[in-house]
């Protein structure tokens, strides 16, 4: 493989047989995606077709996908020849870099592969990396891995595996897949969703510690899968795990410099708070304008997202401080979001 960082990703000339294998997988998966893929996945598929030439008779090129994702969510893809260590792979996600294979599985078994190949990466992962919220979620797993112990890396790998690779969520009464391992394997996707419906496949809620003892099967179908009602809930679960990792300082990815800032001083936290306040004010202002035209907008949901995880108790107001007259404050309390009356 010839690739140097900063240079365009070399285009691969696939053989006729390889394009034929891609076409078989593409057609079968498209049919199953319409039934079993989550809405975020389906939403981004059409753009991939337009900007990256996703067609049944063409294997898209990483360089085109790289350009598209960069403009869409800031994610970049980088070619690799095979598996990386979990720590290296997760560290890439911290910088919004996804390491991708370019080869394709053997034509003898088009609907299942134990190893990631371009069908897995392009047909399974890419639509989700084009979703801004999911891209951020993936990056958060990566950021949590920086400086983590081996034991903590292993926990993050389980989180990644049972969400980004094999995650299931609910849309109304239907079970939908958002994990790329499922969305790129016609055989496993169909067997899993139908198996969940008839009870022959074990589906567990993604909560508590059991996900960390679940076996990560890489050469066969999974023994069980984990679900949340929404992808947002899966994010919350992973964020709680990430927050439990003992680190002396928090890290934040700076999208302007594409570097990681260490939040280890009050000045840095104040600067970040100023940035966030600007964004929060923008949300409130945009919401007011949209509300003038759309009274049905779910402001409660938006307020909920904003308030979750923002509890900050000023140091002086700790109960042990007898002189304190400062009451606990919610960060961004000046932000007023009118919620819907019930
Ligand atoms: Fe994958």
Boltz pocket constraint, residues with backbone or C-beta under 6 A from the ligand:
constraints:
  - pocket:
      binder: B
      contacts: [[A, 116], [A, 120], [A, 125], [A, 165], [A, 180], [A, 181]]
      max_distance: 6.0
